[in-house]
Amino acid sequence: MSNIYDSLTRAIADHWKAHDNKYPQKVILPPAQLEALIALRRTGLQGLGGDQLADETKFLGVPLEQDATTPGVLIAHDGSEVAIAAQADA
């Protein structure tokens, strides 16, 4: 089973690999996935002794946006959309 953190990390790394390390334009997530991502990041940070995320608006340097109508997509450097599989990847 995968989570949004792992799925998003994989999607961004795959984009970098496929496009000569170019950054995606942004990631657009539905509210529940964005909240889950922030919660997972906070949990990891607290486990390392931290207390607050420096920036909840970016992930690995890629801007995050929220949209209730999206299933979760990465907007590639060229504007194309790539689905982010954040549900259970059995």
C-alpha positions, 0 to 999 in steps of 0.5 A: 500500500502506498501513501501520497508522500511516497507516490508524489516522491516517485512522480517527481523523481520520475519526472526529473529522470525523464526530463533532464532534471527539469522541475515540474511546474506544480502538483495539484492535489484534492484537499484530503490528499494535501492534508494527508501529505502535510500530516505525513511530513509533520509526523516525519519531522517530529520523529526527527526532533523538529516541530514545524514545516518550513513551507507547506506550499512546496514539496521537494521544491515543487509548488503545491496547489489544492483543487477539489475537482482533481484526482491528483496530478503533476503538471510537467515542465511542458504543461502536460498532466501526469496522474499521481497514483496515491491510492492503494498500490497493491 
